[in-house]
Amino acid sequence: MKRGKHPRGRKSSPKHSLNLPDLDQAKSAVLNSPPSKESLRGYRHAIDEFIAWYSSEPRLSFNKAVVTRYRIHLESRRLAPGTINARLAAARRLAYEAADSGLLSPDLAAGIRRVKGPKNLGVRLGNWLTADQARALWQVPDPNTLKGKRDRALLGVLLGCGLRRREVTELEVANLQRREENWAIVDLVGKGRHIRTGTRSGLGQERH
């Protein structure tokens, strides 16, 4: 008598193309892992954007080529390099959690994690303060008074993030988020209605 394979207990093979329930499951795993509310909010927004793009038309596979196409899509929107890298980081994390849950092939997840983002390259325009000049300016307000402490904080944001004066006055707590263990100013409407995103090393223009 021939022995047949027993179907019970057999694990299903990882998928190449993830549907919406699979993505939602991986998204839940990602959102359960960030250590702070700021990271949680940032990851949720970035993952929702990726899922909307991924689900907008049938995808052959959730792999390196598709995530590379997503990077091209982000670049076509004229997003800042820092913003693109944050979006790609969320897609990589989604792939990692999908593979960890057995939904996606580990090889595909590894390929996705190798998708590189754009480099943060800036062009200096105008007259820039030296480090010593910036430090001297920051130390002008008296740290022993409440007004001095406030002014030092404002100067620190102006100097450290490269914000314009109007952008600082319109800055809200909701614009401060934690992205990949770094604090960032996110989705700040700047000059010309550009939406800017960046860390303490400077902000880049995002879109009109």
Backbone bond lengths (Angstrom), bond angles and torsions (degrees), N, CA, C in turn:
res aa  C-N    CA-C-N  psi(-1)  N-CA   C-N-CA  omega(-1)  CA-C   N-CA-C  phi
1 M - - - 1.451 - - 1.536 109.08 -
2 K 1.331 116.36 132.48 1.454 121.10 -179.29 1.522 110.64 -75.67
3 R 1.234 113.76 140.97 1.467 119.33 177.32 1.523 109.73 -90.34
4 G 1.286 116.04 127.23 1.467 120.92 177.54 1.514 110.76 -97.29
5 K 1.312 115.33 154.79 1.462 119.59 178.41 1.516 110.09 -75.03
6 H 1.285 115.36 132.25 1.464 120.20 179.75 1.514 109.12 -83.47
7 P 1.342 118.16 125.42 1.462 120.07 -175.55 1.510 114.16 -72.34
8 R 1.349 116.34 -20.38 1.459 118.59 -175.36 1.522 111.32 -71.56
9 G 1.336 114.25 141.50 1.443 120.11 175.59 1.520 114.05 80.89
10 R 1.336 117.07 -1.94 1.454 119.03 -179.26 1.521 109.39 -81.77
11 K 1.315 116.25 130.30 1.453 120.59 -178.50 1.526 109.87 -81.00
12 S 1.324 115.46 140.72 1.455 120.01 177.37 1.526 109.17 -75.06
13 S 1.318 116.50 143.93 1.458 121.09 -179.05 1.523 109.88 -74.44
14 P 1.338 116.99 149.60 1.464 120.10 178.74 1.514 111.47 -59.83
15 K 1.334 115.35 152.40 1.452 120.82 -178.04 1.523 111.14 -92.34
16 H 1.328 114.12 160.32 1.466 120.58 173.81 1.528 110.21 -100.19
17 S 1.322 116.40 -33.09 1.460 121.85 179.65 1.515 108.80 -117.73
18 L 1.320 117.13 119.74 1.455 121.56 -177.28 1.524 110.27 -95.41
19 N 1.345 115.91 133.92 1.461 119.83 176.29 1.525 109.36 -90.65
20 L 1.334 115.97 -179.26 1.468 120.15 -173.94 1.531 112.77 -61.18
21 P 1.347 120.43 -43.67 1.475 118.92 176.97 1.530 112.54 -60.08
22 D 1.338 117.28 -38.30 1.467 120.22 177.81 1.520 110.92 -62.82
23 L 1.340 115.84 -44.18 1.463 120.37 -179.94 1.522 111.22 -65.85
24 D 1.330 116.13 -38.10 1.467 119.31 178.40 1.528 110.63 -64.63
25 Q 1.338 116.19 -38.04 1.460 119.90 178.70 1.535 110.87 -65.09
26 A 1.324 115.95 -44.57 1.465 120.07 178.21 1.533 110.36 -65.55
27 K 1.326 116.83 -38.67 1.462 120.79 178.70 1.522 110.57 -61.46
28 S 1.330 117.34 -43.07 1.467 120.99 179.07 1.525 110.94 -60.63
29 A 1.339 115.92 -38.55 1.462 119.65 178.81 1.522 111.21 -65.71
30 V 1.325 116.81 -39.58 1.461 120.72 178.64 1.517 110.68 -65.08
31 L 1.320 116.59 -45.77 1.462 120.82 -175.32 1.524 112.57 -71.80
32 N 1.313 117.18 -14.07 1.463 120.32 176.49 1.522 112.36 -87.17
33 S 1.347 116.65 -6.46 1.456 119.50 -174.42 1.527 116.48 -104.85
34 P 1.368 120.62 -29.15 1.471 118.61 -178.15 1.524 112.04 -60.10
35 P 1.351 117.55 144.33 1.462 120.57 -175.12 1.519 115.33 -81.14
36 S 1.313 118.54 -13.70 1.461 119.47 -174.54 1.515 110.96 -134.89
37 K 1.344 115.75 160.20 1.457 120.88 178.44 1.524 110.98 -64.99
38 E 1.345 116.31 -33.32 1.462 119.37 179.67 1.519 110.95 -64.73
39 S 1.339 116.99 -44.02 1.459 120.85 177.08 1.520 110.86 -63.39
40 L 1.327 115.86 -39.59 1.454 120.74 -179.85 1.514 110.96 -60.84
41 R 1.320 117.27 -46.05 1.456 121.47 -179.79 1.530 110.90 -65.10
42 G 1.320 116.65 -41.86 1.452 120.45 -179.57 1.518 112.42 -65.88
43 Y 1.330 116.83 -45.46 1.462 120.51 179.18 1.522 111.33 -64.14
44 R 1.335 117.03 -41.20 1.464 119.74 -179.25 1.528 110.89 -60.82
45 H 1.316 116.13 -45.63 1.466 120.16 -179.82 1.531 110.85 -63.05
46 A 1.333 116.92 -46.20 1.465 120.92 -177.66 1.528 111.44 -66.80
47 I 1.317 117.52 -40.84 1.466 120.47 -179.53 1.518 110.93 -68.95
48 D 1.327 117.01 -40.16 1.466 119.80 177.47 1.523 111.05 -60.06
49 E 1.337 116.42 -39.85 1.461 119.80 177.90 1.526 111.24 -64.33
50 F 1.334 116.65 -42.38 1.465 119.50 -179.47 1.526 111.08 -66.65
51 I 1.330 117.54 -43.30 1.461 120.87 -179.32 1.523 110.65 -63.07
52 A 1.336 117.28 -40.52 1.464 120.59 178.00 1.524 110.74 -61.82
53 W 1.335 116.77 -41.56 1.474 119.90 178.43 1.524 110.76 -68.45
54 Y 1.330 116.55 -45.32 1.465 122.29 -177.38 1.531 111.00 -62.47
55 S 1.341 116.64 -36.59 1.461 121.29 -176.16 1.527 112.84 -88.72
56 S 1.325 117.35 -2.47 1.460 119.67 -176.37 1.525 112.85 -69.32
57 E 1.321 116.68 -22.92 1.460 121.45 176.34 1.527 107.88 -154.02
58 P 1.340 117.83 156.45 1.477 119.68 -178.16 1.525 111.45 -58.56
59 R 1.307 116.81 129.49 1.460 122.27 177.15 1.525 108.88 -106.28
60 L 1.314 116.85 137.41 1.459 119.82 179.80 1.513 111.32 -69.24
61 S 1.314 116.61 -32.79 1.460 119.17 -176.61 1.517 109.75 -163.85
62 F 1.328 114.91 154.77 1.459 120.79 171.86 1.522 105.71 -96.24
63 N 1.317 115.88 90.95 1.455 120.07 -173.80 1.525 110.80 -142.60
64 K 1.321 115.50 -172.83 1.462 121.32 -176.90 1.524 112.05 -60.69
65 A 1.335 116.61 -40.99 1.465 120.20 -178.62 1.525 111.59 -62.96
66 V 1.325 116.68 -40.82 1.462 120.89 -178.92 1.524 110.72 -68.33
67 V 1.338 117.57 -41.89 1.458 120.39 178.95 1.532 110.26 -68.54
68 T 1.337 117.04 -31.92 1.460 120.00 174.08 1.524 110.48 -64.21
69 R 1.346 115.98 -40.25 1.466 120.24 175.30 1.532 110.58 -62.33
70 Y 1.322 116.83 -35.23 1.463 120.87 178.06 1.530 109.78 -65.48
71 R 1.324 116.09 -39.64 1.468 119.15 177.27 1.536 109.93 -61.99
72 I 1.318 117.29 -43.02 1.461 121.05 178.22 1.527 110.43 -61.36
73 H 1.336 115.90 -39.59 1.465 120.55 177.17 1.525 110.78 -61.93
74 L 1.324 117.30 -42.93 1.461 120.90 178.95 1.527 111.34 -65.02
75 E 1.317 115.96 -40.11 1.464 119.94 179.20 1.530 111.15 -66.17
76 S 1.342 116.57 -33.50 1.466 119.89 179.05 1.523 111.51 -67.21
77 R 1.330 117.20 -20.72 1.463 121.65 177.22 1.530 111.80 -86.10
78 R 1.315 115.97 1.67 1.464 122.51 178.10 1.535 111.56 61.09
79 L 1.320 115.32 39.03 1.455 119.31 175.79 1.520 109.95 -76.92
80 A 1.314 115.75 155.15 1.462 121.20 177.94 1.524 109.88 -68.31
81 P 1.346 118.19 150.08 1.470 120.67 179.02 1.525 112.98 -53.85
82 G 1.339 117.21 -40.82 1.461 119.47 179.20 1.516 112.66 -62.45
83 T 1.330 116.41 -38.20 1.460 120.85 178.86 1.522 110.53 -68.15
84 I 1.331 117.01 -43.08 1.464 121.03 178.66 1.524 110.37 -61.45
85 N 1.315 117.07 -43.69 1.458 120.59 -179.90 1.528 111.42 -63.47
86 A 1.331 117.12 -36.04 1.467 120.16 177.46 1.527 110.88 -67.04
87 R 1.344 117.22 -39.91 1.464 121.11 177.85 1.530 110.96 -65.32
88 L 1.331 116.36 -41.88 1.466 120.21 179.53 1.527 111.25 -67.66
89 A 1.327 116.61 -35.29 1.465 120.21 177.67 1.524 110.61 -61.72
90 A 1.326 116.55 -38.10 1.463 120.28 178.28 1.526 110.61 -67.26
91 A 1.344 117.67 -39.77 1.468 120.82 178.28 1.526 110.75 -65.12
92 R 1.339 116.37 -39.66 1.465 119.73 177.54 1.524 111.09 -64.00
93 R 1.330 115.60 -41.68 1.471 119.39 179.65 1.522 110.43 -65.32
94 L 1.318 116.56 -37.28 1.462 120.98 177.66 1.528 110.12 -62.21
95 A 1.331 116.97 -42.96 1.461 121.41 178.92 1.533 110.86 -64.77
96 Y 1.328 115.85 -40.86 1.464 119.87 179.73 1.528 111.51 -61.40
97 E 1.323 116.20 -46.34 1.463 119.71 -179.36 1.527 111.15 -68.34
98 A 1.347 117.74 -35.39 1.462 120.56 177.49 1.525 110.64 -64.11
99 A 1.337 116.47 -40.48 1.464 120.04 178.00 1.518 110.97 -69.11
100 D 1.321 116.72 -39.05 1.464 120.91 -179.75 1.525 111.43 -65.41
101 S 1.357 116.21 -27.71 1.470 120.66 178.58 1.528 112.48 -89.30
102 G 1.319 116.87 0.59 1.452 120.02 179.73 1.512 114.08 82.11
103 L 1.337 117.57 10.68 1.460 120.93 -179.10 1.522 112.01 -85.66
104 L 1.328 117.15 -28.53 1.456 121.93 -174.16 1.520 109.49 -128.08
105 S 1.319 115.72 145.37 1.461 120.98 177.77 1.524 110.51 -61.26
106 P 1.340 117.98 134.18 1.473 120.08 177.34 1.517 112.25 -58.32
107 D 1.334 117.68 -32.94 1.469 120.50 178.85 1.528 110.73 -65.15
108 L 1.348 116.53 -41.12 1.454 119.76 178.46 1.526 110.67 -66.58
109 A 1.323 116.15 -40.96 1.462 119.90 178.83 1.523 110.87 -63.21
110 A 1.339 117.02 -39.26 1.460 120.67 178.90 1.528 110.58 -64.94
111 G 1.331 116.48 -38.12 1.461 120.00 177.33 1.509 111.97 -64.84
112 I 1.320 116.72 -40.00 1.461 121.29 178.98 1.521 110.91 -64.28
113 R 1.306 116.55 -38.02 1.468 120.11 -179.32 1.525 111.74 -69.40
114 R 1.335 116.79 -15.24 1.470 119.71 178.22 1.530 113.04 -89.69
115 V 1.328 117.62 -1.62 1.468 120.08 177.12 1.524 108.21 -68.75
116 K 1.308 116.25 120.98 1.461 120.96 -176.55 1.526 110.87 -91.02
117 G 1.304 115.20 145.40 1.453 120.72 176.26 1.516 110.71 -93.62
118 P 1.325 117.42 172.73 1.463 120.90 179.44 1.515 111.06 -71.04
119 K 1.319 115.84 152.58 1.458 120.65 177.37 1.524 110.02 -79.53
120 N 1.314 115.52 144.82 1.463 120.73 176.69 1.527 109.11 -82.97
121 L 1.311 115.26 91.72 1.454 120.62 179.80 1.523 109.46 -111.10
122 G 1.319 117.11 126.21 1.460 120.76 -179.00 1.526 111.25 -115.77
123 V 1.304 115.34 157.59 1.455 121.93 177.02 1.525 108.04 -116.93
124 R 1.302 116.71 123.35 1.459 120.52 -178.48 1.521 110.20 -81.20
125 L 1.319 115.40 124.38 1.458 121.52 177.51 1.519 109.00 -120.58
126 G 1.322 116.87 146.28 1.455 120.42 177.22 1.518 112.73 78.47
127 N 1.324 116.08 -163.81 1.464 122.42 -178.95 1.521 110.15 -95.93
128 W 1.320 116.05 125.20 1.460 121.55 -178.54 1.523 109.48 -107.28
129 L 1.341 116.17 141.23 1.459 120.94 174.83 1.521 109.58 -73.25
130 T 1.314 116.18 146.59 1.453 119.91 171.48 1.531 108.34 -75.19
131 A 1.333 116.49 168.73 1.463 120.27 178.94 1.528 110.87 -60.43
132 D 1.325 116.87 -40.16 1.471 120.59 179.75 1.530 110.74 -67.34
133 Q 1.335 117.35 -40.18 1.460 120.62 178.63 1.523 111.15 -65.64
134 A 1.323 116.81 -41.24 1.463 120.50 178.94 1.523 110.55 -64.82
135 R 1.328 116.82 -40.01 1.471 120.73 179.05 1.526 110.66 -65.83
136 A 1.316 116.68 -40.47 1.464 120.74 179.44 1.524 111.00 -64.94
137 L 1.329 116.42 -40.49 1.462 120.35 178.18 1.519 111.07 -64.53
138 W 1.327 116.86 -42.32 1.466 121.52 -178.77 1.538 111.23 -64.72
139 Q 1.335 116.88 -29.86 1.464 120.96 -176.47 1.534 113.45 -85.84
140 V 1.332 117.86 -2.53 1.467 120.44 -179.37 1.531 111.95 -62.98
141 P 1.343 121.11 -49.20 1.468 120.13 -179.34 1.531 111.93 -63.57
142 D 1.312 115.86 146.36 1.468 122.39 -178.35 1.530 109.24 -76.48
143 P 1.343 119.40 116.18 1.467 121.31 -178.80 1.521 113.97 -72.70
144 N 1.341 117.00 -6.82 1.465 120.61 -178.87 1.525 112.81 -88.46
145 T 1.323 117.28 -5.61 1.466 120.90 178.44 1.526 109.25 -114.22
146 L 1.334 115.06 156.77 1.462 119.70 179.79 1.526 110.72 -64.14
147 K 1.353 115.93 -41.48 1.462 120.21 178.54 1.527 111.17 -63.67
148 G 1.326 116.32 -39.51 1.462 120.17 178.88 1.530 111.88 -64.36
149 K 1.325 116.11 -41.29 1.465 119.54 177.62 1.524 111.05 -62.69
150 R 1.347 115.60 -41.86 1.465 119.25 177.86 1.517 111.64 -62.21
151 D 1.344 115.65 -45.33 1.463 119.90 -177.83 1.523 111.09 -65.32
152 R 1.326 117.73 -36.93 1.462 120.16 177.02 1.531 111.21 -64.70
153 A 1.331 115.60 -38.86 1.460 119.24 178.25 1.527 110.61 -64.43
154 L 1.333 116.79 -42.47 1.464 120.80 178.90 1.527 111.21 -64.58
155 L 1.336 116.27 -44.31 1.459 119.52 178.75 1.531 111.27 -64.31
156 G 1.328 116.43 -35.66 1.457 120.17 178.79 1.524 111.62 -63.13
157 V 1.335 116.12 -40.76 1.469 119.99 177.38 1.526 110.76 -68.54
158 L 1.340 116.39 -42.78 1.463 120.40 179.23 1.527 111.58 -60.39
159 L 1.334 115.86 -45.97 1.459 120.56 -176.17 1.525 112.11 -77.62
160 G 1.315 116.48 -41.06 1.464 119.71 -175.17 1.505 114.59 -76.52
161 C 1.346 117.37 -32.46 1.464 121.24 -176.16 1.518 113.79 -108.05
162 G 1.321 117.03 -7.60 1.456 119.12 178.81 1.515 113.63 69.27
163 L 1.346 116.58 31.68 1.456 119.97 -179.80 1.528 111.24 -79.95
164 R 1.305 115.60 154.60 1.457 121.16 170.57 1.530 108.79 -81.87
165 R 1.333 115.51 163.18 1.470 119.00 -177.16 1.526 111.65 -60.90
166 R 1.321 116.56 -43.27 1.459 119.76 -179.88 1.523 111.28 -64.32
167 E 1.326 116.27 -36.94 1.469 120.02 -179.57 1.516 110.99 -65.34
168 V 1.329 116.69 -36.61 1.466 119.65 177.88 1.515 111.10 -66.54
169 T 1.332 116.73 -41.68 1.466 119.81 -178.10 1.527 111.55 -67.50
170 E 1.334 117.23 -25.69 1.466 120.91 -179.05 1.531 112.45 -98.00
171 L 1.314 117.47 2.34 1.461 121.88 -179.33 1.527 110.49 -67.83
172 E 1.327 116.47 133.74 1.464 122.42 179.07 1.522 109.66 -120.67
173 V 1.329 115.26 162.12 1.461 120.75 -179.39 1.532 110.64 -59.97
174 A 1.329 116.91 -33.96 1.466 121.07 -178.89 1.523 111.85 -63.85
175 N 1.346 117.64 -21.43 1.465 120.95 178.87 1.522 112.29 -77.46
176 L 1.317 117.17 -15.31 1.464 121.39 -179.50 1.518 109.46 -93.19
177 Q 1.331 116.44 117.13 1.458 121.92 -178.48 1.525 109.52 -137.13
178 R 1.321 115.00 159.36 1.462 120.77 179.03 1.524 108.64 -102.89
179 R 1.326 117.09 120.47 1.456 123.35 -178.57 1.519 109.75 -122.76
180 E 1.322 116.76 114.69 1.459 121.84 178.27 1.534 111.99 51.81
181 E 1.320 115.32 51.74 1.461 124.08 176.81 1.527 113.91 68.78
182 N 1.333 118.49 12.56 1.458 121.87 177.15 1.524 109.52 -125.73
183 W 1.320 116.10 142.25 1.454 120.31 175.58 1.521 109.05 -77.27
184 A 1.326 116.41 138.86 1.464 121.43 -178.83 1.515 110.09 -140.57
185 I 1.329 115.59 151.83 1.460 122.08 171.86 1.522 106.49 -96.21
186 V 1.326 117.09 118.03 1.467 122.46 -168.24 1.526 111.01 -116.64
187 D 1.330 115.15 136.76 1.468 123.01 172.95 1.528 112.65 53.87
188 L 1.313 116.00 48.69 1.460 121.74 176.67 1.524 108.91 -92.28
189 V 1.332 116.99 124.84 1.461 121.37 180.00 1.527 108.33 -78.14
190 G 1.337 115.66 116.68 1.454 120.61 -176.32 1.517 113.05 -110.46
191 K 1.325 115.46 -155.71 1.454 122.35 -177.34 1.527 110.80 -61.24
192 G 1.337 116.49 136.54 1.462 120.31 -179.77 1.514 113.09 71.43
193 R 1.346 116.54 18.45 1.464 122.28 -179.35 1.518 112.50 65.12
194 H 1.349 117.50 18.65 1.459 120.44 173.96 1.528 108.59 -70.59
195 I 1.325 116.07 140.12 1.456 121.32 174.55 1.513 107.40 -95.29
196 R 1.315 116.35 121.90 1.460 121.24 -172.34 1.519 110.68 -113.98
197 T 1.325 115.40 145.56 1.454 122.40 178.78 1.519 108.28 -141.04
198 G 1.328 117.01 138.79 1.459 118.45 177.50 1.510 111.78 -179.80
199 T 1.336 115.31 175.00 1.455 121.94 179.50 1.519 108.67 -101.95
200 R 1.340 115.70 -168.05 1.457 119.47 -176.38 1.525 112.34 -66.29
201 S 1.351 117.99 -13.46 1.464 119.79 -178.92 1.514 112.42 -82.82
202 G 1.337 117.75 -3.70 1.462 120.05 178.25 1.490 111.72 137.02
203 L 1.333 116.52 156.37 1.456 122.25 -178.93 1.505 110.33 -108.44
204 G 1.347 115.77 148.46 1.453 120.66 177.02 1.512 110.84 -114.82
205 Q 1.316 117.93 156.78 1.450 120.92 176.95 1.511 109.62 -73.40
206 E 1.317 115.41 142.81 1.447 118.82 -177.68 1.506 112.01 -109.92
207 R 1.328 118.83 -68.72 1.456 119.36 -177.53 1.516 109.21 -158.26
208 H 1.333 115.39 167.72 1.461 120.11 178.16 1.522 109.18 -75.24
